[in-house]
Amino acid sequence: MTNFDKETIKAYSQRQLKNRWDAFKKEWKAWKKLKCRDTSLGWNPIKRTVDTPDDW
């Protein structure tokens, strides 16, 4: 039994972990794109909220 299995109290297959990793990676890329690049949205690290311009 690996440390990961002990911590989670479950045994996940490599395929399950890979599928989850791929899903998180896709969601992270979408979040980064939304937060930083293609929109006029920004991030307020103090409030931990999304900032929008007044005209939005």
C-alpha positions as CSV (number, residue, x, y, z in Angstrom):
1,M,0.0,0.0,0.0
2,T,1.4,3.4,-1.0
3,N,1.4,6.5,1.1
4,F,-1.2,8.0,-1.2
5,D,-3.5,5.1,-0.6
6,K,-3.1,5.3,3.1
7,E,-3.8,9.1,3.1
8,T,-7.0,8.7,0.9
9,I,-8.1,5.4,2.5
10,K,-8.9,4.3,-1.1
11,A,-7.1,2.6,-3.8
12,Y,-7.3,4.4,-7.1
13,S,-6.1,2.9,-10.4
14,Q,-3.6,4.8,-12.5
15,R,-6.3,5.3,-15.1
16,Q,-8.6,7.0,-12.6
17,L,-5.8,9.3,-11.4
18,K,-4.9,10.2,-15.0
19,N,-8.5,11.0,-15.9
20,R,-8.8,13.2,-12.9
21,W,-5.5,14.9,-13.6
22,D,-6.5,15.6,-17.2
23,A,-9.9,17.0,-16.0
24,F,-8.2,19.3,-13.5
25,K,-5.7,20.4,-16.1
26,K,-8.4,21.4,-18.5
27,E,-10.3,23.3,-15.8
28,W,-7.1,25.1,-14.7
29,K,-6.4,26.2,-18.3
30,A,-9.9,27.5,-18.7
31,W,-9.7,29.4,-15.3
32,K,-6.3,30.9,-16.3
33,K,-7.7,32.0,-19.6
34,L,-10.7,33.6,-18.0
35,K,-8.7,35.3,-15.2
36,C,-5.8,36.6,-17.1
37,R,-5.9,36.7,-20.8
38,D,-8.9,36.7,-23.1
39,T,-11.3,38.7,-21.0
40,S,-11.2,42.1,-19.3
41,L,-11.5,40.3,-16.0
42,G,-8.8,40.4,-13.3
43,W,-8.1,38.9,-9.9
44,N,-8.0,40.7,-6.6
45,P,-5.6,38.7,-4.4
46,I,-6.5,40.6,-1.3
47,K,-10.2,39.9,-1.5
48,R,-9.7,36.7,-3.5
49,T,-12.4,37.8,-5.9
50,V,-12.8,38.4,-9.6
51,D,-12.4,42.1,-10.6
52,T,-14.3,43.6,-13.5
53,P,-14.0,47.0,-15.1
54,D,-16.7,49.5,-14.5
55,D,-18.0,49.3,-18.1
56,W,-18.4,45.5,-17.8
